[in-house]
Amino acid sequence: MNQIFELCLICAVPPIIDGHNPDDPPRPPQNIVQTQDDTITLPCQASGTPPPIILWYKDGRRITPNSRGVQISPDNKNLIIRRAETIHTGTYICVAMSSVGNATKKFVVHVNGKYNCQKKHQFF
């Protein structure tokens, strides 16, 4: 008598960001220096099973759709700052969360202002 057995295997894999396993030593923050009015893109390519939820924070506060000048891509894997201003300077963290763990990636962003130097005095 031949019997066929069907095996169903469900694997859970904790979130990984950009191929960096959370069990590895922490990586240093990614430093980004840009000039005012530039576009800044912060990538957070997370994977895992189940697929993780990605949340973004700036200086410890959750970034929402109402955050000034900041957009999050529809898949939450990129944070985009268009026309960067000095108020966008800070520490950004993406957090990939699932039922089997969390992973984070940190960015330190510094936006330099533009300086308009004009001659105030002209000597002849």
Buried (B, 14 or more C-beta within 10 A) or exposed (E): EEEEEEEEEEEEBBBBBBEBEBEEEEEEBBEBEBEBEBEBEBBBBBBBEEEBEBBBBBEEEEBEEEBEEBBBEEEBBBBEBEEBEEEBBBEBBBBBBBEBBBBBBBBBBEBEEEEEEEEEEEEE
